[in-house]
Amino acid sequence: MRKLHQKLKRWAAGVLDIPQDVILDMPRITMIGPLQMYVENHQGVLLFNHNELRLLLSNKGQLLVRGEKLVIRQILPEEILLEGHIRHVQYLEPGQ
C-alpha cells in the first residue's frame, strides 16, 4: 500500500508540474561551492559540532554533512543555513 501511495505522489507531481521535493517530503539542498549549504524540509538537528552536522529528514532518513569550521548561520523549523568548508554530504537511509 505504501508503494502505491508513493507512485501516486510521483504521478501527481509529474501531471500537476509540482516539484517532487514538495510532494514526496524530500529535502531541497542548495550548495554554493564547498562554502555554504542551505537545507529545506528537514525535521531537526540530531548532532552538530564544528566538523559534523546530522539532520533528521521527513522520510525518516538522515543527512550527514562533514567538514571543517562548520557554523549554523540560520536555523528555522524546517530550514538551516550552514557555512564552513563542506567536504562530504551523504544521505543515510533509515537504519544506517
PDB file of N, CA, C and O in Angstrom:
ATOM      1  N   MET A   1       0.822  -1.197   0.000  1.00  0.00           N
ATOM      2  CA  MET A   1       0.000   0.000   0.000  1.00  0.00           C
ATOM      3  C   MET A   1       0.867   1.262   0.000  1.00  0.00           C
ATOM      4  O   MET A   1       0.551   2.245  -0.671  1.00  0.00           O
ATOM      5  N   ARG A   2       1.963   1.219   0.763  1.00  0.00           N
ATOM      6  CA  ARG A   2       2.857   2.383   0.838  1.00  0.00           C
ATOM      7  C   ARG A   2       3.497   2.672  -0.519  1.00  0.00           C
ATOM      8  O   ARG A   2       3.643   3.834  -0.900  1.00  0.00           O
ATOM      9  N   LYS A   3       3.882   1.610  -1.257  1.00  0.00           N
ATOM     10  CA  LYS A   3       4.490   1.813  -2.569  1.00  0.00           C
ATOM     11  C   LYS A   3       3.495   2.436  -3.539  1.00  0.00           C
ATOM     12  O   LYS A   3       3.861   3.297  -4.337  1.00  0.00           O
ATOM     13  N   LEU A   4       2.263   2.014  -3.475  1.00  0.00           N
ATOM     14  CA  LEU A   4       1.225   2.590  -4.329  1.00  0.00           C
ATOM     15  C   LEU A   4       1.047   4.073  -4.011  1.00  0.00           C
ATOM     16  O   LEU A   4       0.894   4.892  -4.917  1.00  0.00           O
ATOM     17  N   HIS A   5       1.066   4.412  -2.740  1.00  0.00           N
ATOM     18  CA  HIS A   5       0.933   5.797  -2.313  1.00  0.00           C
ATOM     19  C   HIS A   5       2.083   6.643  -2.870  1.00  0.00           C
ATOM     20  O   HIS A   5       1.853   7.754  -3.347  1.00  0.00           O
ATOM     21  N   GLN A   6       3.304   6.135  -2.817  1.00  0.00           N
ATOM     22  CA  GLN A   6       4.467   6.842  -3.352  1.00  0.00           C
ATOM     23  C   GLN A   6       4.358   7.004  -4.875  1.00  0.00           C
ATOM     24  O   GLN A   6       4.684   8.064  -5.410  1.00  0.00           O
ATOM     25  N   LYS A   7       3.907   5.966  -5.566  1.00  0.00           N
ATOM     26  CA  LYS A   7       3.745   6.043  -7.019  1.00  0.00           C
ATOM     27  C   LYS A   7       2.699   7.092  -7.393  1.00  0.00           C
ATOM     28  O   LYS A   7       2.882   7.842  -8.352  1.00  0.00           O
ATOM     29  N   LEU A   8       1.608   7.142  -6.637  1.00  0.00           N
ATOM     30  CA  LEU A   8       0.576   8.147  -6.898  1.00  0.00           C
ATOM     31  C   LEU A   8       1.120   9.561  -6.678  1.00  0.00           C
ATOM     32  O   LEU A   8       0.792  10.475  -7.435  1.00  0.00           O
ATOM     33  N   LYS A   9       1.942   9.743  -5.654  1.00  0.00           N
ATOM     34  CA  LYS A   9       2.544  11.051  -5.399  1.00  0.00           C
ATOM     35  C   LYS A   9       3.457  11.458  -6.553  1.00  0.00           C
ATOM     36  O   LYS A   9       3.416  12.600  -7.011  1.00  0.00           O
ATOM     37  N   ARG A  10       4.281  10.518  -7.019  1.00  0.00           N
ATOM     38  CA  ARG A  10       5.175  10.823  -8.140  1.00  0.00           C
ATOM     39  C   ARG A  10       4.384  11.167  -9.398  1.00  0.00           C
ATOM     40  O   ARG A  10       4.722  12.106 -10.119  1.00  0.00           O
ATOM     41  N   TRP A  11       3.337  10.403  -9.650  1.00  0.00           N
ATOM     42  CA  TRP A  11       2.496  10.659 -10.812  1.00  0.00           C
ATOM     43  C   TRP A  11       1.860  12.043 -10.710  1.00  0.00           C
ATOM     44  O   TRP A  11       1.843  12.793 -11.686  1.00  0.00           O
ATOM     45  N   ALA A  12       1.336  12.382  -9.528  1.00  0.00           N
ATOM     46  CA  ALA A  12       0.697  13.685  -9.328  1.00  0.00           C
ATOM     47  C   ALA A  12       1.696  14.812  -9.520  1.00  0.00           C
ATOM     48  O   ALA A  12       1.362  15.854 -10.084  1.00  0.00           O
ATOM     49  N   ALA A  13       2.910  14.609  -9.055  1.00  0.00           N
ATOM     50  CA  ALA A  13       3.950  15.632  -9.221  1.00  0.00           C
ATOM     51  C   ALA A  13       4.223  15.879 -10.700  1.00  0.00           C
ATOM     52  O   ALA A  13       4.393  17.023 -11.120  1.00  0.00           O
ATOM     53  N   GLY A  14       4.265  14.813 -11.485  1.00  0.00           N
ATOM     54  CA  GLY A  14       4.512  14.958 -12.916  1.00  0.00           C
ATOM     55  C   GLY A  14       3.355  15.606 -13.652  1.00  0.00           C
ATOM     56  O   GLY A  14       3.560  16.493 -14.481  1.00  0.00           O
ATOM     57  N   VAL A  15       2.147  15.171 -13.357  1.00  0.00           N
ATOM     58  CA  VAL A  15       0.961  15.677 -14.046  1.00  0.00           C
ATOM     59  C   VAL A  15       0.672  17.128 -13.664  1.00  0.00           C
ATOM     60  O   VAL A  15       0.350  17.945 -14.526  1.00  0.00           O
ATOM     61  N   LEU A  16       0.785  17.447 -12.391  1.00  0.00           N
ATOM     62  CA  LEU A  16       0.457  18.795 -11.917  1.00  0.00           C
ATOM     63  C   LEU A  16       1.643  19.750 -11.981  1.00  0.00           C
ATOM     64  O   LEU A  16       1.520  20.924 -11.632  1.00  0.00           O
ATOM     65  N   ASP A  17       2.787  19.248 -12.424  1.00  0.00           N
ATOM     66  CA  ASP A  17       4.001  20.061 -12.537  1.00  0.00           C
ATOM     67  C   ASP A  17       4.375  20.699 -11.193  1.00  0.00           C
ATOM     68  O   ASP A  17       4.723  21.878 -11.123  1.00  0.00           O
ATOM     69  N   ILE A  18       4.295  19.893 -10.135  1.00  0.00           N
ATOM     70  CA  ILE A  18       4.678  20.320  -8.786  1.00  0.00           C
ATOM     71  C   ILE A  18       6.047  19.719  -8.496  1.00  0.00           C
ATOM     72  O   ILE A  18       6.276  18.549  -8.803  1.00  0.00           O
ATOM     73  N   PRO A  19       6.965  20.491  -7.911  1.00  0.00           N
ATOM     74  CA  PRO A  19       8.291  19.938  -7.600  1.00  0.00           C
ATOM     75  C   PRO A  19       8.185  18.692  -6.723  1.00  0.00           C
ATOM     76  O   PRO A  19       7.402  18.654  -5.774  1.00  0.00           O
ATOM     77  N   GLN A  20       8.982  17.675  -7.053  1.00  0.00           N
ATOM     78  CA  GLN A  20       8.904  16.412  -6.326  1.00  0.00           C
ATOM     79  C   GLN A  20       9.281  16.559  -4.860  1.00  0.00           C
ATOM     80  O   GLN A  20       8.767  15.810  -4.028  1.00  0.00           O
ATOM     81  N   ASP A  21      10.166  17.504  -4.507  1.00  0.00           N
ATOM     82  CA  ASP A  21      10.526  17.656  -3.100  1.00  0.00           C
ATOM     83  C   ASP A  21       9.309  18.061  -2.259  1.00  0.00           C
ATOM     84  O   ASP A  21       9.228  17.710  -1.082  1.00  0.00           O
ATOM     85  N   VAL A  22       8.372  18.793  -2.851  1.00  0.00           N
ATOM     86  CA  VAL A  22       7.167  19.204  -2.137  1.00  0.00           C
ATOM     87  C   VAL A  22       6.235  18.014  -1.944  1.00  0.00           C
ATOM     88  O   VAL A  22       5.740  17.786  -0.840  1.00  0.00           O
ATOM     89  N   ILE A  23       5.995  17.263  -2.996  1.00  0.00           N
ATOM     90  CA  ILE A  23       5.066  16.129  -2.945  1.00  0.00           C
ATOM     91  C   ILE A  23       5.614  14.974  -2.105  1.00  0.00           C
ATOM     92  O   ILE A  23       4.876  14.364  -1.332  1.00  0.00           O
ATOM     93  N   LEU A  24       6.903  14.675  -2.253  1.00  0.00           N
ATOM     94  CA  LEU A  24       7.478  13.474  -1.644  1.00  0.00           C
ATOM     95  C   LEU A  24       8.141  13.726  -0.302  1.00  0.00           C
ATOM     96  O   LEU A  24       8.773  12.816   0.235  1.00  0.00           O
ATOM     97  N   ASP A  25       8.028  14.913   0.261  1.00  0.00           N
ATOM     98  CA  ASP A  25       8.672  15.253   1.538  1.00  0.00           C
ATOM     99  C   ASP A  25      10.170  14.996   1.505  1.00  0.00           C
ATOM    100  O   ASP A  25      10.739  14.460   2.455  1.00  0.00           O
ATOM    101  N   MET A  26      10.792  15.375   0.421  1.00  0.00           N
ATOM    102  CA  MET A  26      12.238  15.225   0.291  1.00  0.00           C
ATOM    103  C   MET A  26      12.903  16.558   0.610  1.00  0.00           C
ATOM    104  O   MET A  26      12.299  17.614   0.417  1.00  0.00           O
ATOM    105  N   PRO A  27      14.138  16.519   1.095  1.00  0.00           N
ATOM    106  CA  PRO A  27      14.820  17.779   1.361  1.00  0.00           C
ATOM    107  C   PRO A  27      15.256  18.451   0.063  1.00  0.00           C
ATOM    108  O   PRO A  27      15.514  17.782  -0.937  1.00  0.00           O
ATOM    109  N   ARG A  28      15.333  19.767   0.089  1.00  0.00           N
ATOM    110  CA  ARG A  28      15.906  20.533  -1.018  1.00  0.00           C
ATOM    111  C   ARG A  28      17.216  21.085  -0.488  1.00  0.00           C
ATOM    112  O   ARG A  28      17.243  21.806   0.509  1.00  0.00           O
ATOM    113  N   ILE A  29      18.306  20.737  -1.168  1.00  0.00           N
ATOM    114  CA  ILE A  29      19.638  21.116  -0.723  1.00  0.00           C
ATOM    115  C   ILE A  29      20.253  22.025  -1.780  1.00  0.00           C
ATOM    116  O   ILE A  29      20.333  21.659  -2.953  1.00  0.00           O
ATOM    117  N   THR A  30      20.685  23.210  -1.360  1.00  0.00           N
ATOM    118  CA  THR A  30      21.337  24.153  -2.245  1.00  0.00           C
ATOM    119  C   THR A  30      22.724  24.431  -1.694  1.00  0.00           C
ATOM    120  O   THR A  30      22.876  24.815  -0.534  1.00  0.00           O
ATOM    121  N   MET A  31      23.742  24.234  -2.538  1.00  0.00           N
ATOM    122  CA  MET A  31      25.115  24.495  -2.110  1.00  0.00           C
ATOM    123  C   MET A  31      25.740  25.582  -2.970  1.00  0.00           C
ATOM    124  O   MET A  31      25.512  25.652  -4.178  1.00  0.00           O
ATOM    125  N   ILE A  32      26.520  26.413  -2.334  1.00  0.00           N
ATOM    126  CA  ILE A  32      27.338  27.393  -3.033  1.00  0.00           C
ATOM    127  C   ILE A  32      28.776  26.938  -2.841  1.00  0.00           C
ATOM    128  O   ILE A  32      29.404  27.207  -1.818  1.00  0.00           O
ATOM    129  N   GLY A  33      29.280  26.240  -3.859  1.00  0.00           N
ATOM    130  CA  GLY A  33      30.622  25.658  -3.757  1.00  0.00           C
ATOM    131  C   GLY A  33      30.724  24.805  -2.504  1.00  0.00           C
ATOM    132  O   GLY A  33      29.732  24.213  -2.077  1.00  0.00           O
ATOM    133  N   PRO A  34      31.899  24.733  -1.914  1.00  0.00           N
ATOM    134  CA  PRO A  34      32.055  23.983  -0.676  1.00  0.00           C
ATOM    135  C   PRO A  34      31.918  24.871   0.563  1.00  0.00           C
ATOM    136  O   PRO A  34      32.285  24.458   1.663  1.00  0.00           O
ATOM    137  N   LEU A  35      31.388  26.095   0.391  1.00  0.00           N
ATOM    138  CA  LEU A  35      31.400  27.066   1.484  1.00  0.00           C
ATOM    139  C   LEU A  35      30.070  27.254   2.194  1.00  0.00           C
ATOM    140  O   LEU A  35      30.045  27.670   3.352  1.00  0.00           O
ATOM    141  N   GLN A  36      28.966  26.956   1.524  1.00  0.00           N
ATOM    142  CA  GLN A  36      27.660  27.224   2.120  1.00  0.00           C
ATOM    143  C   GLN A  36      26.647  26.183   1.660  1.00  0.00           C
ATOM    144  O   GLN A  36      26.667  25.745   0.510  1.00  0.00           O
ATOM    145  N   MET A  37      25.759  25.793   2.580  1.00  0.00           N
ATOM    146  CA  MET A  37      24.709  24.823   2.261  1.00  0.00           C
ATOM    147  C   MET A  37      23.409  25.288   2.913  1.00  0.00           C
ATOM    148  O   MET A  37      23.379  25.660   4.086  1.00  0.00           O
ATOM    149  N   TYR A  38      22.339  25.258   2.123  1.00  0.00           N
ATOM    150  CA  TYR A  38      21.015  25.609   2.605  1.00  0.00           C
ATOM    151  C   TYR A  38      20.126  24.383   2.430  1.00  0.00           C
ATOM    152  O   TYR A  38      19.971  23.872   1.320  1.00  0.00           O
ATOM    153  N   VAL A  39      19.545  23.917   3.531  1.00  0.00           N
ATOM    154  CA  VAL A  39      18.711  22.713   3.500  1.00  0.00           C
ATOM    155  C   VAL A  39      17.298  23.094   3.920  1.00  0.00           C
ATOM    156  O   VAL A  39      17.085  23.679   4.982  1.00  0.00           O
ATOM    157  N   GLU A  40      16.345  22.754   3.072  1.00  0.00           N
ATOM    158  CA  GLU A  40      14.935  22.974   3.374  1.00  0.00           C
ATOM    159  C   GLU A  40      14.259  21.621   3.593  1.00  0.00           C
ATOM    160  O   GLU A  40      14.686  20.608   3.038  1.00  0.00           O
ATOM    161  N   ASN A  41      13.207  21.616   4.402  1.00  0.00           N
ATOM    162  CA  ASN A  41      12.385  20.432   4.639  1.00  0.00           C
ATOM    163  C   ASN A  41      13.123  19.372   5.462  1.00  0.00           C
ATOM    164  O   ASN A  41      13.089  18.188   5.124  1.00  0.00           O
ATOM    165  N   HIS A  42      13.783  19.792   6.533  1.00  0.00           N
ATOM    166  CA  HIS A  42      14.360  18.833   7.477  1.00  0.00           C
ATOM    167  C   HIS A  42      13.481  18.804   8.722  1.00  0.00           C
ATOM    168  O   HIS A  42      12.626  19.671   8.902  1.00  0.00           O
ATOM    169  N   GLN A  43      13.687  17.823   9.566  1.00  0.00           N
ATOM    170  CA  GLN A  43      12.847  17.650  10.751  1.00  0.00           C
ATOM    171  C   GLN A  43      13.579  17.908  12.059  1.00  0.00           C
ATOM    172  O   GLN A  43      13.019  17.694  13.134  1.00  0.00           O
ATOM    173  N   GLY A  44      14.815  18.361  11.980  1.00  0.00           N
ATOM    174  CA  GLY A  44      15.531  18.693  13.210  1.00  0.00           C
ATOM    175  C   GLY A  44      16.993  18.312  13.140  1.00  0.00           C
ATOM    176  O   GLY A  44      17.414  17.502  12.315  1.00  0.00           O
ATOM    177  N   VAL A  45      17.754  18.924  14.035  1.00  0.00           N
ATOM    178  CA  VAL A  45      19.190  18.662  14.143  1.00  0.00           C
ATOM    179  C   VAL A  45      19.397  17.528  15.142  1.00  0.00           C
ATOM    180  O   VAL A  45      18.963  17.613  16.291  1.00  0.00           O
ATOM    181  N   LEU A  46      20.063  16.469  14.695  1.00  0.00           N
ATOM    182  CA  LEU A  46      20.371  15.340  15.575  1.00  0.00           C
ATOM    183  C   LEU A  46      21.735  15.506  16.235  1.00  0.00           C
ATOM    184  O   LEU A  46      21.928  15.110  17.384  1.00  0.00           O
ATOM    185  N   LEU A  47      22.682  16.096  15.502  1.00  0.00           N
ATOM    186  CA  LEU A  47      24.042  16.250  16.009  1.00  0.00           C
ATOM    187  C   LEU A  47      24.682  17.439  15.307  1.00  0.00           C
ATOM    188  O   LEU A  47      24.532  17.622  14.099  1.00  0.00           O
ATOM    189  N   PHE A  48      25.398  18.242  16.086  1.00  0.00           N
ATOM    190  CA  PHE A  48      26.164  19.318  15.469  1.00  0.00           C
ATOM    191  C   PHE A  48      27.433  19.579  16.267  1.00  0.00           C
ATOM    192  O   PHE A  48      27.410  19.678  17.494  1.00  0.00           O
ATOM    193  N   ASN A  49      28.536  19.688  15.543  1.00  0.00           N
ATOM    194  CA  ASN A  49      29.775  20.221  16.080  1.00  0.00           C
ATOM    195  C   ASN A  49      30.501  20.886  14.910  1.00  0.00           C
ATOM    196  O   ASN A  49      29.956  20.963  13.809  1.00  0.00           O
ATOM    197  N   HIS A  50      31.706  21.358  15.136  1.00  0.00           N
ATOM    198  CA  HIS A  50      32.394  22.115  14.089  1.00  0.00           C
ATOM    199  C   HIS A  50      32.870  21.254  12.918  1.00  0.00           C
ATOM    200  O   HIS A  50      33.381  21.778  11.928  1.00  0.00           O
ATOM    201  N   ASN A  51      32.702  19.929  13.033  1.00  0.00           N
ATOM    202  CA  ASN A  51      33.135  19.030  11.964  1.00  0.00           C
ATOM    203  C   ASN A  51      32.000  18.205  11.365  1.00  0.00           C
ATOM    204  O   ASN A  51      32.197  17.555  10.339  1.00  0.00           O
ATOM    205  N   GLU A  52      30.826  18.215  11.977  1.00  0.00           N
ATOM    206  CA  GLU A  52      29.751  17.335  11.508  1.00  0.00           C
ATOM    207  C   GLU A  52      28.376  17.900  11.848  1.00  0.00           C
ATOM    208  O   GLU A  52      28.167  18.486  12.910  1.00  0.00           O
ATOM    209  N   LEU A  53      27.440  17.706  10.909  1.00  0.00           N
ATOM    210  CA  LEU A  53      26.033  18.040  11.107  1.00  0.00           C
ATOM    211  C   LEU A  53      25.218  16.844  10.650  1.00  0.00           C
ATOM    212  O   LEU A  53      25.457  16.290   9.577  1.00  0.00           O
ATOM    213  N   ARG A  54      24.254  16.449  11.473  1.00  0.00           N
ATOM    214  CA  ARG A  54      23.336  15.365  11.123  1.00  0.00           C
ATOM    215  C   ARG A  54      21.917  15.889  11.278  1.00  0.00           C
ATOM    216  O   ARG A  54      21.521  16.337  12.354  1.00  0.00           O
ATOM    217  N   LEU A  55      21.151  15.825  10.182  1.00  0.00           N
ATOM    218  CA  LEU A  55      19.771  16.287  10.186  1.00  0.00           C
ATOM    219  C   LEU A  55      18.824  15.115  10.004  1.00  0.00           C
ATOM    220  O   LEU A  55      19.099  14.205   9.221  1.00  0.00           O
ATOM    221  N   LEU A  56      17.713  15.133  10.724  1.00  0.00           N
ATOM    222  CA  LEU A  56      16.653  14.160  10.517  1.00  0.00           C
ATOM    223  C   LEU A  56      15.793  14.656   9.367  1.00  0.00           C
ATOM    224  O   LEU A  56      15.414  15.827   9.328  1.00  0.00           O
ATOM    225  N   LEU A  57      15.488  13.771   8.435  1.00  0.00           N
ATOM    226  CA  LEU A  57      14.674  14.131   7.281  1.00  0.00           C
ATOM    227  C   LEU A  57      13.263  13.594   7.457  1.00  0.00           C
ATOM    228  O   LEU A  57      13.052  12.632   8.195  1.00  0.00           O
ATOM    229  N   SER A  58      12.308  14.201   6.793  1.00  0.00           N
ATOM    230  CA  SER A  58      10.904  13.838   6.976  1.00  0.00           C
ATOM    231  C   SER A  58      10.588  12.430   6.505  1.00  0.00           C
ATOM    232  O   SER A  58       9.593  11.846   6.934  1.00  0.00           O
ATOM    233  N   ASN A  59      11.418  11.874   5.627  1.00  0.00           N
ATOM    234  CA  ASN A  59      11.192  10.498   5.184  1.00  0.00           C
ATOM    235  C   ASN A  59      11.930   9.509   6.073  1.00  0.00           C
ATOM    236  O   ASN A  59      12.126   8.354   5.697  1.00  0.00           O
ATOM    237  N   LYS A  60      12.339   9.965   7.257  1.00  0.00           N
ATOM    238  CA  LYS A  60      12.999   9.168   8.294  1.00  0.00           C
ATOM    239  C   LYS A  60      14.445   8.830   7.989  1.00  0.00           C
ATOM    240  O   LYS A  60      15.073   8.101   8.756  1.00  0.00           O
ATOM    241  N   GLY A  61      14.982   9.326   6.919  1.00  0.00           N
ATOM    242  CA  GLY A  61      16.406   9.188   6.669  1.00  0.00           C
ATOM    243  C   GLY A  61      17.152  10.323   7.364  1.00  0.00           C
ATOM    244  O   GLY A  61      16.559  11.121   8.090  1.00  0.00           O
ATOM    245  N   GLN A  62      18.442  10.380   7.133  1.00  0.00           N
ATOM    246  CA  GLN A  62      19.259  11.434   7.716  1.00  0.00           C
ATOM    247  C   GLN A  62      20.171  12.021   6.643  1.00  0.00           C
ATOM    248  O   GLN A  62      20.497  11.367   5.652  1.00  0.00           O
ATOM    249  N   LEU A  63      20.568  13.260   6.863  1.00  0.00           N
ATOM    250  CA  LEU A  63      21.546  13.911   6.015  1.00  0.00           C
ATOM    251  C   LEU A  63      22.782  14.141   6.867  1.00  0.00           C
ATOM    252  O   LEU A  63      22.712  14.792   7.909  1.00  0.00           O
ATOM    253  N   LEU A  64      23.917  13.606   6.421  1.00  0.00           N
ATOM    254  CA  LEU A  64      25.179  13.740   7.131  1.00  0.00           C
ATOM    255  C   LEU A  64      26.068  14.700   6.351  1.00  0.00           C
ATOM    256  O   LEU A  64      26.319  14.494   5.163  1.00  0.00           O
ATOM    257  N   VAL A  65      26.544  15.745   7.017  1.00  0.00           N
ATOM    258  CA  VAL A  65      27.437  16.721   6.406  1.00  0.00           C
ATOM    259  C   VAL A  65      28.700  16.765   7.258  1.00  0.00           C
ATOM    260  O   VAL A  65      28.632  16.939   8.475  1.00  0.00           O
ATOM    261  N   ARG A  66      29.860  16.605   6.607  1.00  0.00           N
ATOM    262  CA  ARG A  66      31.132  16.686   7.312  1.00  0.00           C
ATOM    263  C   ARG A  66      31.983  17.773   6.679  1.00  0.00           C
ATOM    264  O   ARG A  66      31.918  18.016   5.474  1.00  0.00           O
ATOM    265  N   GLY A  67      32.772  18.412   7.505  1.00  0.00           N
ATOM    266  CA  GLY A  67      33.638  19.463   7.003  1.00  0.00           C
ATOM    267  C   GLY A  67      34.493  20.027   8.116  1.00  0.00           C
ATOM    268  O   GLY A  67      34.754  19.364   9.120  1.00  0.00           O
ATOM    269  N   GLU A  68      34.923  21.254   7.924  1.00  0.00           N
ATOM    270  CA  GLU A  68      35.760  21.933   8.897  1.00  0.00           C
ATOM    271  C   GLU A  68      35.185  23.314   9.183  1.00  0.00           C
ATOM    272  O   GLU A  68      34.660  23.983   8.292  1.00  0.00           O
ATOM    273  N   LYS A  69      35.294  23.720  10.422  1.00  0.00           N
ATOM    274  CA  LYS A  69      34.837  25.051  10.850  1.00  0.00           C
ATOM    275  C   LYS A  69      33.382  25.292  10.470  1.00  0.00           C
ATOM    276  O   LYS A  69      33.031  26.379  10.010  1.00  0.00           O
ATOM    277  N   LEU A  70      32.530  24.280  10.660  1.00  0.00           N
ATOM    278  CA  LEU A  70      31.110  24.413  10.324  1.00  0.00           C
ATOM    279  C   LEU A  70      30.414  25.308  11.347  1.00  0.00           C
ATOM    280  O   LEU A  70      30.659  25.209  12.550  1.00  0.00           O
ATOM    281  N   VAL A  71      29.553  26.172  10.852  1.00  0.00           N
ATOM    282  CA  VAL A  71      28.801  27.104  11.685  1.00  0.00           C
ATOM    283  C   VAL A  71      27.373  27.161  11.159  1.00  0.00           C
ATOM    284  O   VAL A  71      27.162  27.284   9.953  1.00  0.00           O
ATOM    285  N   ILE A  72      26.394  27.072  12.051  1.00  0.00           N
ATOM    286  CA  ILE A  72      24.998  27.259  11.665  1.00  0.00           C
ATOM    287  C   ILE A  72      24.725  28.756  11.703  1.00  0.00           C
ATOM    288  O   ILE A  72      24.721  29.362  12.775  1.00  0.00           O
ATOM    289  N   ARG A  73      24.497  29.353  10.541  1.00  0.00           N
ATOM    290  CA  ARG A  73      24.245  30.793  10.444  1.00  0.00           C
ATOM    291  C   ARG A  73      22.783  31.143  10.679  1.00  0.00           C
ATOM    292  O   ARG A  73      22.460  32.216  11.189  1.00  0.00           O
ATOM    293  N   GLN A  74      21.899  30.215  10.297  1.00  0.00           N
ATOM    294  CA  GLN A  74      20.467  30.456  10.472  1.00  0.00           C
ATOM    295  C   GLN A  74      19.782  29.109  10.638  1.00  0.00           C
ATOM    296  O   GLN A  74      20.116  28.141   9.954  1.00  0.00           O
ATOM    297  N   ILE A  75      18.822  29.056  11.552  1.00  0.00           N
ATOM    298  CA  ILE A  75      18.039  27.829  11.713  1.00  0.00           C
ATOM    299  C   ILE A  75      16.586  28.212  11.956  1.00  0.00           C
ATOM    300  O   ILE A  75      16.269  29.029  12.820  1.00  0.00           O
ATOM    301  N   LEU A  76      15.724  27.600  11.174  1.00  0.00           N
ATOM    302  CA  LEU A  76      14.281  27.780  11.277  1.00  0.00           C
ATOM    303  C   LEU A  76      13.660  26.392  11.448  1.00  0.00           C
ATOM    304  O   LEU A  76      14.367  25.391  11.328  1.00  0.00           O
ATOM    305  N   PRO A  77      12.368  26.309  11.723  1.00  0.00           N
ATOM    306  CA  PRO A  77      11.776  24.981  11.962  1.00  0.00           C
ATOM    307  C   PRO A  77      12.058  23.931  10.879  1.00  0.00           C
ATOM    308  O   PRO A  77      12.238  22.759  11.209  1.00  0.00           O
ATOM    309  N   GLU A  78      12.102  24.315   9.604  1.00  0.00           N
ATOM    310  CA  GLU A  78      12.357  23.334   8.542  1.00  0.00           C
ATOM    311  C   GLU A  78      13.487  23.745   7.613  1.00  0.00           C
ATOM    312  O   GLU A  78      13.652  23.155   6.546  1.00  0.00           O
ATOM    313  N   GLU A  79      14.271  24.750   8.002  1.00  0.00           N
ATOM    314  CA  GLU A  79      15.346  25.243   7.150  1.00  0.00           C
ATOM    315  C   GLU A  79      16.598  25.490   7.980  1.00  0.00           C
ATOM    316  O   GLU A  79      16.521  25.845   9.157  1.00  0.00           O
ATOM    317  N   ILE A  80      17.751  25.298   7.348  1.00  0.00           N
ATOM    318  CA  ILE A  80      19.014  25.547   8.029  1.00  0.00           C
ATOM    319  C   ILE A  80      20.038  26.059   7.019  1.00  0.00           C
ATOM    320  O   ILE A  80      20.102  25.581   5.886  1.00  0.00           O
ATOM    321  N   LEU A  81      20.832  27.033   7.443  1.00  0.00           N
ATOM    322  CA  LEU A  81      21.913  27.580   6.627  1.00  0.00           C
ATOM    323  C   LEU A  81      23.219  27.254   7.332  1.00  0.00           C
ATOM    324  O   LEU A  81      23.451  27.682   8.463  1.00  0.00           O
ATOM    325  N   LEU A  82      24.066  26.496   6.655  1.00  0.00           N
ATOM    326  CA  LEU A  82      25.337  26.033   7.201  1.00  0.00           C
ATOM    327  C   LEU A  82      26.472  26.665   6.407  1.00  0.00           C
ATOM    328  O   LEU A  82      26.421  26.730   5.178  1.00  0.00           O
ATOM    329  N   GLU A  83      27.500  27.131   7.120  1.00  0.00           N
ATOM    330  CA  GLU A  83      28.681  27.680   6.462  1.00  0.00           C
ATOM    331  C   GLU A  83      29.924  27.020   7.035  1.00  0.00           C
ATOM    332  O   GLU A  83      29.912  26.509   8.155  1.00  0.00           O
ATOM    333  N   GLY A  84      30.975  27.036   6.270  1.00  0.00           N
ATOM    334  CA  GLY A  84      32.245  26.433   6.657  1.00  0.00           C
ATOM    335  C   GLY A  84      32.870  25.820   5.411  1.00  0.00           C
ATOM    336  O   GLY A  84      32.522  26.183   4.287  1.00  0.00           O
ATOM    337  N   HIS A  85      33.788  24.896   5.617  1.00  0.00           N
ATOM    338  CA  HIS A  85      34.379  24.183   4.482  1.00  0.00           C
ATOM    339  C   HIS A  85      33.740  22.795   4.426  1.00  0.00           C
ATOM    340  O   HIS A  85      34.133  21.897   5.170  1.00  0.00           O
ATOM    341  N   ILE A  86      32.762  22.624   3.549  1.00  0.00           N
ATOM    342  CA  ILE A  86      31.999  21.377   3.446  1.00  0.00           C
ATOM    343  C   ILE A  86      32.763  20.404   2.560  1.00  0.00           C
ATOM    344  O   ILE A  86      33.057  20.700   1.402  1.00  0.00           O
ATOM    345  N   ARG A  87      33.079  19.251   3.113  1.00  0.00           N
ATOM    346  CA  ARG A  87      33.866  18.249   2.387  1.00  0.00           C
ATOM    347  C   ARG A  87      33.056  17.024   1.967  1.00  0.00           C
ATOM    348  O   ARG A  87      33.407  16.353   0.996  1.00  0.00           O
ATOM    349  N   HIS A  88      31.977  16.730   2.689  1.00  0.00           N
ATOM    350  CA  HIS A  88      31.278  15.458   2.466  1.00  0.00           C
ATOM    351  C   HIS A  88      29.794  15.651   2.781  1.00  0.00           C
ATOM    352  O   HIS A  88      29.441  16.190   3.830  1.00  0.00           O
ATOM    353  N   VAL A  89      28.935  15.209   1.872  1.00  0.00           N
ATOM    354  CA  VAL A  89      27.487  15.218   2.083  1.00  0.00           C
ATOM    355  C   VAL A  89      26.977  13.831   1.730  1.00  0.00           C
ATOM    356  O   VAL A  89      27.259  13.311   0.650  1.00  0.00           O
ATOM    357  N   GLN A  90      26.224  13.235   2.651  1.00  0.00           N
ATOM    358  CA  GLN A  90      25.746  11.863   2.427  1.00  0.00           C
ATOM    359  C   GLN A  90      24.327  11.714   2.943  1.00  0.00           C
ATOM    360  O   GLN A  90      23.995  12.183   4.032  1.00  0.00           O
ATOM    361  N   TYR A  91      23.491  11.056   2.148  1.00  0.00           N
ATOM    362  CA  TYR A  91      22.134  10.692   2.572  1.00  0.00           C
ATOM    363  C   TYR A  91      22.216   9.317   3.214  1.00  0.00           C
ATOM    364  O   TYR A  91      22.744   8.380   2.615  1.00  0.00           O
ATOM    365  N   LEU A  92      21.698   9.192   4.429  1.00  0.00           N
ATOM    366  CA  LEU A  92      21.690   7.913   5.138  1.00  0.00           C
ATOM    367  C   LEU A  92      20.259   7.372   5.145  1.00  0.00           C
ATOM    368  O   LEU A  92      19.329   8.039   5.601  1.00  0.00           O
ATOM    369  N   GLU A  93      20.107   6.177   4.641  1.00  0.00           N
ATOM    370  CA  GLU A  93      18.814   5.515   4.649  1.00  0.00           C
ATOM    371  C   GLU A  93      18.396   5.225   6.087  1.00  0.00           C
ATOM    372  O   GLU A  93      19.258   5.128   6.961  1.00  0.00           O
ATOM    373  N   PRO A  94      17.102   5.083   6.358  1.00  0.00           N
ATOM    374  CA  PRO A  94      16.673   4.719   7.716  1.00  0.00           C
ATOM    375  C   PRO A  94      17.374   3.434   8.169  1.00  0.00           C
ATOM    376  O   PRO A  94      17.479   2.468   7.414  1.00  0.00           O
ATOM    377  N   GLY A  95      17.845   3.445   9.402  1.00  0.00           N
ATOM    378  CA  GLY A  95      18.525   2.272   9.953  1.00  0.00           C
ATOM    379  C   GLY A  95      20.024   2.293   9.806  1.00  0.00           C
ATOM    380  O   GLY A  95      20.684   1.403  10.342  1.00  0.00           O
ATOM    381  N   GLN A  96      20.601   3.247   9.118  1.00  0.00           N
ATOM    382  CA  GLN A  96      22.052   3.324   8.972  1.00  0.00           C
ATOM    383  C   GLN A  96      22.664   4.039  10.144  1.00  0.00           C
ATOM    384  O   GLN A  96      23.883   4.203  10.200  1.00  0.00           O
TER     385      GLN A  96
END
